[in-house]
């Protein structure tokens, strides 16, 4: 940590200790709510979402060759290939805005271009098939269809715009990366590598799978045996690691995973605390900014309402699928159809914790541009949707 960073930290803590009215009941409740949100996040997302994602990121960094990443995600890769791969691979994972971060950091570290990497970053939490289906079922087919179309379009457009805006930096990065790219001897066949990553991804997907709302049916049966499936996959993973990998490779994988953990987890935990302090947990009106205030300013279909819905959605933290009951409540309180779509397009893809981590990976300027693009496009999409479907 640089010395001026330490100074800012010390001064910030001092100002908080000096000025924050800790004797205020609202402040006390908000602090407690922030701790509750952190606990909820740790219990529901760290063990079964983030940790598998961190190990996948470490594996990407260690075992996927730089040439492969540049071939499919690099700045000079064919756009149809790069953006289709980024959107599809991100959408398949169906993770929240925080769980996708280690995977994003992994491909970025390996040399992925800012355009395909941004498309992957957006598509992971936004193009969630289950969330889109539930949106159509609970909130109406029009909103579900608009969310699906908007998310797919956004992933590509945001990626293309990021690539265009930072095209000069991308050219320099690509030349520097290819110029120092070492020849790597492949110890495993492509099929073995594919199977290894498939096992890791299935562990992430199955372990993070939430219980279905209905108590009967095939999916409830599958959920009932999910931990048996996870144990089976862990056994297969152990066999693969022992038979296909050398000791130094396993150690390198653990070291890379730890590096991502040190970079990402502290910022995520800090961001969750701040989000909980300001806005409280979703559905619980105990933050410093009451959710009732949000409901009063996003009615109708004005530019202001759509913009505020996009901004609020971008800074709030939504666990996977929690945005749907929240939107159901907001719509019941008078939220407009346009702002509802704007929040659905900006909310799941971004959050304050994810912004802090994205900044640590790609820098302040690129993060501000990425966040601004998502907010502006969500605002315009909501405004257009509100005109076509006024409610």
C-alpha positions in Angstrom: 0.0 0.0 0.0 1.4 3.4 -0.9 2.0 6.0 1.8 -0.7 8.4 0.6 -3.2 5.5 0.6 -2.3 4.9 4.2 -2.7 8.6 5.0 -6.2 8.7 3.4 -7.2 5.6 5.4 -6.0 7.1 8.7 -7.7 10.4 7.9 -10.9 8.7 6.9 -11.1 6.6 10.0 -10.5 9.7 12.1 -13.2 11.7 10.4 -15.7 8.8 10.8 -14.8 8.5 14.5 -15.1 12.3 15.0 -18.2 13.2 13.0 -20.5 10.1 12.8 -23.4 10.4 15.3 -23.1 6.9 16.8 -25.7 7.8 19.4 -28.3 8.1 16.7 -30.7 5.1 16.6 -30.8 5.2 12.8 -27.0 5.0 12.6 -26.8 2.2 15.1 -29.5 0.2 13.2 -27.8 0.8 9.9 -24.4 -0.4 11.2 -26.1 -3.5 12.6 -27.8 -4.0 9.2 -24.5 -3.7 7.4 -23.1 -6.5 9.6 -26.2 -8.6 9.0 -25.7 -8.1 5.3 -22.1 -9.1 5.5 -23.0 -12.2 7.5 -25.7 -13.1 5.0 -23.3 -12.6 2.1 -20.7 -14.8 3.8 -23.1 -17.6 4.6 -24.8 -17.7 1.2 -22.1 -16.8 -1.3 -18.6 -17.1 -0.1 -18.3 -20.9 0.5 -20.3 -22.1 -2.4 -19.9 -19.3 -5.0 -16.8 -17.2 -4.4 -14.4 -19.9 -3.3 -15.1 -22.2 -6.4 -14.9 -19.1 -8.6 -11.6 -18.1 -7.1 -10.2 -21.6 -7.8 -11.4 -21.4 -11.4 -9.7 -18.0 -11.7 -6.5 -19.5 -10.3 -6.8 -22.4 -12.8 -7.3 -20.0 -15.7 -4.3 -18.0 -14.7 -2.1 -21.1 -14.2 -3.2 -23.7 -16.8 -4.8 -21.9 -19.7 -2.1 -20.7 -22.1 -1.9 -17.1 -23.0 -2.1 -17.9 -26.6 -5.5 -19.5 -26.1 -6.9 -16.5 -24.3 -5.5 -14.1 -27.0 -7.0 -16.3 -29.7 -10.5 -16.1 -28.4 -10.6 -13.0 -26.2 -7.7 -10.9 -27.3 -7.9 -7.4 -28.8 -7.0 -8.7 -32.2 -9.4 -11.7 -32.2 -12.3 -11.8 -34.7 -15.1 -9.8 -33.1 -17.8 -12.3 -33.9 -15.7 -15.0 -32.2 -14.6 -12.9 -29.2 -18.0 -11.5 -28.3 -20.0 -14.6 -28.9 -17.6 -16.6 -26.8 -17.6 -13.9 -24.0 -21.4 -13.7 -24.0 -22.1 -17.4 -24.1 -19.4 -18.4 -21.6 -20.5 -15.7 -19.2 -24.2 -16.5 -19.6 -23.7 -20.2 -19.0 -22.2 -19.6 -15.5 -25.3 -17.6 -14.3 -23.5 -16.1 -11.3 -24.0 -12.9 -9.4 -22.1 -9.6 -10.0 -19.5 -10.5 -7.4 -18.9 -14.2 -8.2 -18.1 -13.4 -11.8 -15.2 -11.0 -10.7 -12.5 -13.7 -10.1 -13.2 -15.2 -13.5 -13.1 -11.8 -15.1 -9.8 -11.0 -13.4 -8.4 -14.4 -14.5 -9.0 -13.8 -18.3 -7.9 -10.2 -18.0 -4.6 -11.2 -16.4 -4.0 -13.6 -19.2 -4.4 -10.9 -21.8 -8.0 -10.7 -22.8 -9.0 -7.5 -24.6 -11.1 -4.9 -22.6 -14.0 -5.4 -25.0 -14.5 -9.2 -24.7 -13.6 -9.1 -21.0 -16.3 -6.4 -20.4 -18.8 -8.5 -22.4 -18.0 -11.5 -20.2 -18.2 -9.3 -17.1 -21.7 -8.1 -18.0 -23.1 -11.3 -19.4 -22.2 -13.5 -16.4 -24.8 -12.0 -14.0 -27.1 -10.4 -16.5 -27.8 -13.3 -19.0 -29.1 -15.6 -16.3 -31.5 -18.0 -18.0 -33.3 -18.9 -14.7 -33.6 -15.3 -13.7 -35.1 -14.3 -17.1 -37.6 -17.1 -17.0 -38.7 -16.2 -13.4 -38.9 -12.5 -14.5 -41.3 -13.4 -17.3 -43.3 -15.7 -15.0 -43.6 -13.3 -12.0 -43.4 -9.9 -13.6 -44.9 -10.5 -17.0 -43.7 -11.9 -20.3 -43.1 -8.4 -21.7 -40.6 -7.5 -19.0 -39.0 -11.0 -19.2 -38.5 -10.7 -22.9 -37.2 -7.2 -22.7 -34.7 -8.2 -20.0 -33.4 -11.1 -22.1 -33.1 -9.0 -25.3 -31.5 -6.1 -23.4 -29.0 -8.2 -21.5 -27.8 -10.0 -24.6 -27.6 -6.7 -26.6 -25.9 -4.9 -23.7 -23.1 -7.5 -23.3 -22.1 -7.0 -27.0 -22.6 -3.2 -27.2 -20.8 -2.5 -23.9 -17.9 -4.7 -25.0 -17.7 -3.0 -28.4 -17.8 0.5 -26.9 -15.2 -0.3 -24.3 -13.0 -1.7 -27.1 -13.5 1.4 -29.2 -12.9 3.9 -26.4 -9.7 2.2 -25.3 -8.5 1.0 -28.7 -5.1 2.6 -28.5 -4.3 1.1 -25.1 -5.6 -2.3 -26.4 -3.2 -2.2 -29.4 -0.3 -1.5 -27.1 -1.3 -4.2 -24.7 -1.7 -6.8 -27.4 1.7 -6.0 -28.9 3.3 -6.1 -25.4 1.6 -9.4 -24.5 2.4 -11.2 -27.8 5.9 -9.9 -27.7 6.7 -11.5 -24.4 4.5 -14.6 -24.7 6.6 -17.6 -23.9 6.3 -21.0 -25.7 4.4 -23.3 -23.4 4.6 -27.0 -23.5 1.2 -28.6 -23.2 1.3 -31.5 -20.7 -2.3 -32.4 -21.2 -4.5 -32.8 -24.2 -7.2 -30.3 -25.0 -9.8 -32.8 -24.0 -8.2 -33.3 -20.6 -8.1 -29.5 -20.0 -11.7 -29.2 -21.1 -12.8 -32.0 -18.8 -10.9 -30.4 -15.9 -12.5 -27.0 -16.3 -15.9 -28.6 -16.8 -15.6 -30.3 -13.5 -14.7 -27.0 -11.8 -17.6 -25.2 -13.4 -20.1 -27.8 -12.5 -18.9 -27.7 -8.9 -19.5 -24.0 -8.9 -23.0 -24.2 -10.6 -24.3 -27.1 -8.5 -22.9 -25.9 -5.1 -24.4 -22.4 -5.7 -27.8 -23.8 -6.8 -30.6 -22.4 -4.6 -33.5 -24.5 -3.5 -36.5 -24.3 -5.9 -39.6 -22.7 -4.6 -41.9 -25.6 -5.4 -41.5 -28.6 -3.0 -42.2 -31.2 -5.6 -41.0 -32.1 -9.1 -37.9 -33.2 -10.9 -35.8 -30.1 -10.0 -36.6 -30.5 -6.3 -35.3 -34.1 -6.5 -32.1 -32.9 -8.2 -31.7 -30.3 -5.5 -32.1 -33.0 -2.9 -29.1 -34.9 -4.2 -27.0 -31.8 -5.1 -24.5 -32.4 -2.3 -23.9 -36.0 -3.4 -23.2 -34.6 -6.8 -20.8 -32.1 -5.4 -18.9 -34.8 -3.4 -18.8 -36.9 -6.6 -17.3 -34.1 -8.6 -14.8 -33.3 -5.8 -13.7 -36.9 -6.0 -13.3 -36.7 -9.7 -11.3 -33.4 -9.3 -9.0 -35.1 -6.7 -8.4 -38.0 -9.2 -7.6 -35.5 -12.0 -5.2 -33.5 -9.9 -3.3 -36.5 -8.7 -3.1 -38.3 -12.1 -2.8 -35.4 -14.6 -0.9 -32.7 -12.7 2.5 -32.4 -11.2 3.1 -31.2 -7.7 4.5 -27.8 -8.8 1.4 -27.3 -10.9 -0.9 -27.9 -8.0 1.2 -25.5 -5.9 1.1 -22.8 -8.6 -2.7 -23.2 -8.8 -3.1 -22.7 -5.1 -0.7 -19.6 -5.1 -2.6 -18.0 -8.0 -5.9 -18.6 -6.2 -4.5 -17.0 -3.1 -3.4 -14.0 -5.1 -6.9 -13.5 -6.4 -8.3 -14.0 -2.9 -6.1 -11.3 -1.4 -7.0 -8.9 -4.2 -10.8 -9.5 -4.3 -12.2 -10.6 -0.9 -11.2 -7.5 1.2 -12.8 -5.1 -1.3 -15.9 -7.2 -1.6 -16.4 -7.4 2.1 -15.8 -3.7 2.5 -18.3 -3.0 -0.4 -20.9 -5.2 1.1 -20.6 -3.4 4.5 -21.0 0.0 2.8 -23.9 -1.1 0.7 -25.7 -2.6 3.7 -25.0 0.6 5.7 -26.5 2.9 3.0 -29.4 0.8 1.7 -29.8 -2.1 4.0 -30.5 -5.6 2.9 -32.9 -6.0 -0.1 -36.4 -5.8 1.3 -35.4 -4.5 4.7 -35.8 -0.7 5.2 -33.1 -0.1 7.7 -30.3 1.6 5.7 -29.4 5.3 5.9 -31.1 5.7 2.6 -34.7 4.3 3.0 -36.1 2.2 0.2 -39.3 4.1 0.5 -37.5 7.1 -0.9 -36.5 5.0 -3.9 -40.1 4.0 -4.5 -41.3 7.6 -4.6 -38.8 8.8 -7.2 -39.0 6.0 -9.7 -42.8 6.2 -10.5 -43.8 7.0 -14.1 -41.5 6.9 -17.0 -39.5 10.2 -16.9 -35.9 10.4 -17.8 -35.1 11.2 -14.2 -37.0 8.1 -12.9 -35.2 5.8 -15.3 -31.8 7.3 -14.6 -32.3 7.1 -10.8 -33.5 3.5 -11.1 -30.3 2.6 -13.1 -28.1 4.4 -10.6 -29.7 2.8 -7.6 -29.7 -0.6 -9.3 -26.0 -0.2 -10.1 -25.0 0.5 -6.5 -27.3 -2.0 -4.8 -26.2 -5.6 -4.2 -28.5 -8.2 -5.6 -27.9 -11.9 -4.9 -28.9 -14.1 -7.8 -32.7 -14.1 -8.3 -33.4 -11.7 -5.3 -34.1 -8.9 -7.7 -37.3 -10.5 -8.8 -39.3 -10.4 -5.5 -37.8 -6.9 -4.8 -39.1 -5.7 -8.2 -42.4 -7.3 -7.5 -42.7 -5.2 -4.3 -41.5 -2.0 -6.0 -44.0 -2.4 -8.9 -46.7 -2.9 -6.3 -45.8 0.4 -4.7 -46.1 2.3 -8.0 -42.8 1.9 -9.7 -43.0 2.5 -13.5 -42.5 -0.3 -16.1 -39.6 1.6 -17.7 -37.6 2.2 -14.4 -38.3 -1.5 -13.5 -36.5 -2.7 -16.7 -33.7 -0.1 -16.1 -33.1 -1.5 -12.6 -33.2 -5.1 -13.9 -30.6 -4.4 -16.5 -28.2 -2.4 -14.3 -28.8 -4.1 -10.9 -27.8 -7.7 -11.3 -24.8 -6.8 -13.5 -23.3 -4.2 -11.1 -23.0 -3.4 -7.4 -20.8 -1.2 -5.2 -18.7 -4.2 -4.1 -18.1 -5.3 -7.7 -17.2 -1.7 -8.7 -14.4 -1.7 -6.1 -13.0 -4.9 -7.4 -13.3 -4.0 -11.0 -11.3 -0.8 -10.3 -8.5 -2.9 -8.7 -8.3 -5.0 -11.9 -8.6 -2.6 -14.8 -8.1 0.8 -13.2 -10.3 3.8 -12.3 -10.9 5.2 -15.8 -12.0 2.0 -17.4 -14.2 1.2 -14.4 -15.9 4.6 -14.6 -16.5 4.2 -18.3 -17.9 0.7 -17.9 -20.3 1.7 -15.1 -21.4 4.8 -17.0 -22.1 2.8 -20.1 -24.3 0.3 -18.2 -26.2 3.1 -16.4 -26.8 5.2 -19.6 -27.8 2.2 -21.7 -30.1 0.9 -18.9 -31.7 4.4 -18.7 -32.4 4.6 -22.4 -33.7 1.0 -22.5 -36.0 1.7 -19.6 -37.2 5.0 -21.2 -38.0 3.2 -24.5 -39.7 0.3 -22.8 -41.9 2.6 -20.7 -43.1 4.3 -23.9 -44.0 0.9 -25.6 -45.4 -0.7 -22.4 -46.6 2.1 -20.1 -48.1 -0.4 -17.7 
